């Protein structure tokens, strides 16, 4: 039986899904990945929104984003061709888990027919500004 780690808002996370952690954040494999390697950077204290983070937490969050991308580039085969890094900040932005977390999603040439626009597709009818 795998050890479960309690994580606010997420319930528990299986120990084998955790890639790294420190006193402020946990980096874990997404339970429902949209691509191989899809990872989450989750703040450990009870925080729902980005503006609730302290300056030190915001700085550390960027350190973990950098670490996660480097880790995925080192460990995924084939190596990703790019990444989407995203934060759903509040229910209006699609946040369904009320605990701040950032998605790091590996992307590959050809994984979708036309990747242009990336995160702009949260509102599909406004995403294609280049047409």
Secondary structure, 3 states (H helix, E strand, C coil): CCCEEEECCCEEEEHHHEEEECCCEEEEECCCCCCCCCEEEEECCCCCCHHHCCHHHHHHHHHHHHHHHHHHHHHCCCCCCEEEEECCCCHHHCCCCCCCEEEEEEECCCCCCCCCCHHHHHHHHHHCCCC
